Amino acid sequence: MLTIVLDLDGTIVFPDEAEIAIPGRSRPTFISAETGDRLKRIGHRANLIIATARNGASVSGLCRALPEVAFGGFVLECGLVWRRRLADPFIQHHDREQLAIRLRKHLIDWEHVPNYERMICSLAPSHIEDPQTHMQVLLREWKLEDRWQVHQERHKTFLYPQTLCKHGGLSRLGVDTIDIAAGDDIVYDRSFLEAARYPMCPQSSSEFLQTLVRGRDGFIGNREGHAAAHELLSRIEEVIDSDFS
């Protein structure tokens, strides 16, 4: 049975409205009914694993929206968390909890997003012009700059205790071989696309990522949004049908 690894946001999940809504912190994201049907078929024919920057609570929303899809495992928080079943216990990490408590006390006007196990996710108020630098200065004052990395993604400020690597999370999950993988983000998805036997990315990916995929004889789509997800999943089904080995 082939092992297939999929990113979520920008690969099969989008902010553009479609038939299936996945609840979010402030607004839902969406997956199309056609994508759901294709995932159902693929999940019954392959070991289908999700590798995402989302936390377990967020991915649980996806699974509830797609109850007939058989997922074989989950790599969460960009490889910092991994599990076969989302119902497995939420793990409290002492260092993470201590820093999260300290940040909530110090940054009282920031929003602190719950349900992360290893990452810390915060949203700065509008008057903070450069949240990433603001957080880096604070970590330096607390002499924690060598223990925590900071990354800004749109309005969210992420802290994490080690380099993000979805491929590392997949390895710890017990995935030795990635047959097919699809992702769209050069920062988050590069590691597992480089390891996949057949990497895939949508047209919306950066030129660097497309060059990586092209150089490994992978597949680059030419559609956008939900149509891009249909295109990628259709190609995956074709590869399964071809008895890829």
Secondary structure, 3 states (H helix, E strand, C coil): CCEEEECCECCCEECCCCCEEECCCCCCEEECHHHHHHHHHHHCCCEEEEECCCCHHHHHHHHHHCCCCCCCEEEEHHHCEEECCCCCCCCCCHHHHHHHHHHHHHCCCCEEECCCCCCEEEECCCCCCCHHHHHHHHHHHCCCCCCCEEEEECCEEEEECCCCCHHHHHHHHCCCCCCEEECCCHHHHHHHHHHCCEEEECCCCCHHHHHHHHHCCCEECCCCHHHHHHHHHHHHHHHHHCCCC
